């Protein structure tokens, strides 16, 4: 088994329960870790034999572009797409962080982390 990580993907999107969040949006950070059997691709050196991290990044961007009230909902959609689109993935963990959330106090970010496995 091997692990592929995409770290600190920065995206501007319009998630949140507040009307202002749907209009002006916020900055987000997404981190993803997937586990897959990479033994075959390590031998063949062929992209079609591995989990393409470009595809993972596209999934994240597309799902982050769909508005949700809750970060949990976004994270669940990302995980579902990964398992639907990429058969080699056996486990995945995604962390979706809202940077400078609109809450009282000096809070750098709020993060929701969810995992899924086959």
Order of alpha helices (4+ residues) and beta strands (2+ residues): beta-alpha-beta-alpha-alpha-alpha-beta-beta
